[in-house]
Amino acid sequence: MYIKNQSLAIPADLEKIDLNEFIVIDLRGRGYFLISHIQDAINVESLQRLYRTRKC
């Protein structure tokens, strides 16, 4: 069976995951973040803010 845009990600067992081992980034507008988010998540409104160029 063909599934369009099938994810290659390996699902995490959310019952056993320790969020202290990860940096959780919430990539949404600040308003949505303020309404609801994962505890201790970092809000970033634009993916471009995570991208950093390195000049050699």
ChimeraX attribute file (.defattr): number of C-alpha atoms within 10 A of each C-alpha:
attribute: neighborCount
match mode: 1-to-1
recipient: residues
	/A:1	3
	/A:2	5
	/A:3	6
	/A:4	6
	/A:5	6
	/A:6	7
	/A:7	8
	/A:8	6
	/A:9	6
	/A:10	6
	/A:11	7
	/A:12	8
	/A:13	8
	/A:14	8
	/A:15	6
	/A:16	7
	/A:17	10
	/A:18	9
	/A:19	13
	/A:20	8
	/A:21	7
	/A:22	9
	/A:23	10
	/A:24	14
	/A:25	15
	/A:26	18
	/A:27	15
	/A:28	15
	/A:29	12
	/A:30	12
	/A:31	9
	/A:32	12
	/A:33	17
	/A:34	10
	/A:35	7
	/A:36	8
	/A:37	14
	/A:38	12
	/A:39	8
	/A:40	12
	/A:41	15
	/A:42	14
	/A:43	18
	/A:44	16
	/A:45	16
	/A:46	12
	/A:47	9
	/A:48	8
	/A:49	8
	/A:50	10
	/A:51	8
	/A:52	7
	/A:53	6
	/A:54	5
	/A:55	4
	/A:56	3
